[in-house]
Amino acid sequence: MLAEETIKIIIALICIVFLVYFLLSLYFSKVQNENIKYAKATLIDSDDSIKAVIDRVKSGISEGGSEIKLVHNPKGWYLFSFTGNKIKPNSCAGENCVCICDNVYSVSLVFWKSEEERQAGKCSDKGVCLIEEDLREFGEIEITEATELTIKNERGLIIEGR
C-alpha cells in the first residue's frame, strides 16, 4: 500500500514539474516575440524609427546635422554596432550594421566561442539588424525606460547613447 501511494505522489510531482515548465516556456516565448516586434518597430518599421532618423540625418534635413531619438522598448535589450572586420550577424551579410538584441552573458558554458561570436549569433537568431554602410563603431547601449540616442553624421554615422 505504501509503495503504491509513493509512486502516485512521484508521478503527480513529475506532472506538476512538466506543467510548470510548459507554462514558463509559453510565457517566455510570448515575451520574446513581443520584444522582437518592439525591436523591429524601434529600428525599422515606424515613422519615428532609428532608420527614419538616420535617413533624415544623412539627407541633411535635421538641424545641425544631428538628431536626438528617445528609445523606450524593448527594455533591457541593447543596441550594438557591427563594423569593420568583426564577426557579424548573418542578417548583416558582411556589411556594417546596427542591431537591437538581448545581450549574452559574459560567462557561458559554450567556452569554444568568444563573447563576440555568441553576441553576433544571438543578434542573428533573436534580434533585428539594419545595414548602414558608413556606420562608425560604438559601444553597446542598453535600452532603458528612456534611452536617449544622439545620431549624427560626421565623417560617418555616429550613434551615442545616454
Secondary structure, DSSP 8 states (H G I E B T S, - for coil): -HHHHHHHHHHHHHHHHHHHHHHHHHHHHHHHHHHHHHHHIIIIISTTSHHHHHHHHHHT-SGGGEEEEEE--STT-EEEEE-TTS---GGGTTS-EEEEE----SS-S-TTS-HHHHHHHHHHHHEEEEE-TTB-----EE--TTEEEEEEESSSEEEEE-
